[in-house]
Amino acid sequence: MTTDVHQLDDGAWISVNDSREVNVSDLWLLARSDFCDCETTDFLAEGFVKVGVDHPNIEARIAGQCIACGESGVTDWLVVGRVIDPETGDFSGVVHESVHIPEKRTRLARPQE
């Protein structure tokens, strides 16, 4: 089964297999990030810029700002969830309160605009 991933409502939601699964406005704790000079970035997500699938992961680049220093911009790729069962398309989002490490890459397996 293919995984269908889209941005909805001007980047406010990520839809996975026609179901709204991930929304912005969450606070993400980023480690080893080039986003700002803070040791860990308290990142307030304001909008999904790009989404894609690197099976089984659903990933996104997210626009927002560090609430500690005020730096704003776009993150590198972050895993926002995983397709747990490719046959049914069942999705499990990540725990936003945990620490996340953005990944730099020049391409994603199947980017969606």
Secondary structure by P-SEA (a helix, b strand, c coil): cbbbbbccccccbbbccccccccccbbbbbcccccccccccbbbbccccbbbbcccccccbbbbbccccbbbbbbcccccccccccccbbbbbcccccbbbbbbbcccccccc
